Amino acid sequence: MSNEYSINDTRHESTPDPITDKPSQLPDSPPKSMNHGDDSSNEGDDSSQTPEFNNKRIILQRFTVYNSLTTMYIVGSNAKETLFRILEISKDPQNEVELMIIEDKSYFYTRKDIVELLNGLDESIEGGIHKIAHGYGLLGYIRFTKGYYLSIITKCSQVAILGGHIIYHIDETKLIPLEINYQRPPKYSDEERLLSIFKYLDLGKTFYFSYAYDVTNSLQTNFMRYKQAATEYKSNESTGNENENFRTFEHNERFVWNNVLLKPVLANPDIAIFEWFQPIIHGFIDQAKISDYGKSFYITIIARRSHHFAGARFLKRGVNDKGNVANEIETEQIVSDMLLSSFHDPKYGFYNSPRYSSFVQHRGSIPLYWTQDLNKLPKPPIEINLSDPFYQSSAIHFNNLFKRYGSPVVILNLIKQKERQPRESKLNQHFVNCIKYLNQFLPIKNKLRYYSFDMSKNSKKNLDVITPLQSIAAESLKDIGFFHNGYDLKHTKLQTGIIRTNCIDCLDRTNAAQFIICKEALTYQLRSLGLISANKTLEYDSDLINILTEIFHDHGDTIAVQYGGSNLVNTMDSYRRINQWSSHTRDILNSVKRIYSNSFMDSIRQEAINLFLGNYVYSPTKPKLWELQNDFYLHNDMEIADIRRKISYIQWFNDKYLSSERYKYNSSSVYSSKYWDENWRLDPFPDYNDNWFNECYVPRKFTSFTEVLQYKMNSNARYFPTNLSLESFDYSPYEPRIPKNSEEPIVEDIKSGEINLRYLDSCATEELQKGKDDLYSTDKNANKNRSNYLRITRPDKIKSFLSKKIEKFAYNGNRMIDSIFDCFSESEENFYKPTVSQSDKNLYKSQLNFHHELNCVVPAYKSSFSTNSLNFQPSEKDVEIYNFYCELISNSSYHRSSEYSTSMSINQLQYPDEHDLKIYSQYLGVDDEKLISLNTEDNYFT
């Protein structure tokens, strides 16, 4: 935290108290200096016993760049541009590599002051100053062969809000030369080549930042570091927690992608760097609002991509010598009850709102030295290219996971276990050996928990994929837990441990597994927040899970594009076997895109990443970036300067990281009474500032609803009907919209034939699994218990027939019964008769024998039925109605009574009441609501 600045005169902006949401006027004089635990300078001064909190910091959100012959000036202001600060940047005349940065720390400028200052500079400096650009954030400085460039954010958009702090997506950036007399580098020069490579990495896609919320750390880390510091200050004693993650207020360097751009600025320690320059993350962020009968809560997904060992798919595999793995991403799921906006609670105080919960999981490549030859697409062989018999790099990786997340570490391995031609299975065996070797030295309670599940094999065999993964997730969550903020440290639930998921690419299978894990964690989070009951579970096809599925599809697509060059090949729809026809086509197209990207685009993309992240630094004495055959030595340092510093083969882990004490606190320093005490309302520690109110609710600014993030956010309200007369609609986001044991979605294209084609697929699969080649089963008892009354043995021909003729059968549903079967007769009195060839008619008739099928389900010629099988006794009229409909469908020669003569048409028949149709539907085993409505134009077989 920075405590360098103070306001020494009255200003024109009021800032709210972060606890009460009420504005408080800024002080007329700077506060007294206060050092935690040091009262020696305040002896005899009673006022020093009570800290003075005036929230004097402002958030810099607007930046204007001015340039002169020797110096660049950056003017920063708040969002309303009423308070200003100025930064002066120039090159060191003694050392061109270093920058000289100066800031006037004495006070903030008003608008009048800054205008006078700029006018004075324009008059006093030779050549004057010139306005170069206006932006919304500063990313830092980059240097190639000569001269510095400033990277500035010129366009951004809001994507999420947490605790009143808005998270932005970078839409557009600009590079500005530091020198005003800048000339374009000569063509084909090293400067020009490096500049074009740098610009190839588009910073306007999937990069995010926030002015006041630390997006590089998890919600648990952000909460605990502030709660712990405030608690220790209030109680004047240590909480006893020595977790290094909670003892610092620094950003997580692993996820700061502009770390190299910030190095020239960080060399000046007297500057409040992160108040001027914004650390950015690369990954994915999305947020949705869920309305639960008027009560709203937000679901936020944040994916942070590590910049260590980052790159393209086939060029970055496995692990490097520092334990960093390829495609390493931390995915966090945050659930926030929006009864309050901020992280603070009016009753319990500073960062004590119990309405926030989060869960973190991890994905990354298998931590072994393995590669694939890019020249052998589409399925290059997997090779173990470097011997590491003691798995030292793997040990560093898992020890780092213990440090960041604690114990236990659960490993979910989804690659293939058995193959005819060993490929993935070869790597699987090496991974198993690695886990066995590392586990033999760990304490029993801290051993790596390894689960292996061949997801691809189960999916191809149409076996259940979701249930086994749900079981693994539920078992792991019991030990790992999740973060739920409490009204003090004692009542805060912490996540201790991590679930690490991987497949070969850590894309398709991994994303589906992580969705299932997050769905399981979401159940626990909602229960803990009191949003659902303890015995409530979340069903697929409910509004909540549909929205979560959409977010994870976008999450997976974004990561797949960043790493593999195309969207996901297999989504949750593929693993749930939904929309298989469209999914199959999409998967093929994405596979082709991925192969193209890997073949032609990944090399230049890898060069851009290496240059942007500082893996390659230009030097006249070293090979050029584009001359390197590979970048192995850019990511691995194989030299051993001191053999004594090499890690132990046995004691490869740090005992401190395995200790459960890292997540415990001394009870003496934590408020533990079950009754609330006003004296224990936690207050901010000195010099802390949280202007969330001015950031979230910008005063005196007119905004339309369509521009407000909370209003235009994705929500389950889009599932609500527009017809207000539907009184029976269930507005609960937890109830499924599709009935259980039903494969039909609510809305389908009436001409697509998708329902029937999917039905034929299920019939064919069912028959093939049972090994039946005959048209009908001879076991009537078996047929009686089956829900499907069609038996399809030649699905290829009937599928081809339906796909060609399906549109011709899409006519008025009120005429469906009369038309669909009469079209095969010789009569010319039909309402509608499409042109159908005789061969198609014969094929269709040969496949469908309704009369035989219906008789197999229910004895049609009996006037009485067994109450043991049907549990009701139909009337004689009900039987006649049933027999009449059987004849209409099957064209049988059944002799009806005189009451229903053979000359009677369907239009002359008195339409039965709803009760009769319900009974009839139970005979057929179909949905009575669909039979009563008779309002479908395509669902012939339902």
Disulfide bonds with the S-S distance in Angstrom:
none
